């Protein structure tokens, strides 16, 4: 009887140790700033002409506004060279610098869609539609600036994750330095 109890306790201790190690590793990845990654996708507001061609998404958490968007994004994190958090009057904004392909896609979208929205989706530990700025001018320099529906800590986490993702993907256009 004693042998069975000792063997059972050894297996129980080994299982508990494995569970603790696994939990610690997952938690340390989430809190390690160098391993945090963010995904960013830019979608155009749908023209609304063809029924069912778009997808309705909620913008703003406090008072959600539904915006119909095109399902396919025109730019994503693979096109990003870097991101910074900017101080602005009354708050902050995220500036994203796109590489050659992303700059071209952003310019193309802003040339032909004035008055429509660019809807920003981000995944940074949680998935959220962050903003929907109206296109007022052509963006030809590849720099997209938006005020996110996020706290400053979340915005810092997003920027850090976008920069980590850009380093990880090592875009062809790494000539951009801040």
Protein Blocks (a to p, Z undefined) as FASTA:
>chain_A
ZZmmmmmmmmmmmmmmmmmmmmmmmmmmmmmmklpccddddddddehlaghkaccddehj
klccdddddfbdfbdfklpfbdcddddehiacddddddfklmmmmmmmmmmmghiacddd
ddehiacdfbdcddfbdcfkopacddddddfklmmmmmmmmmmmmmmnopaklmbcZZ
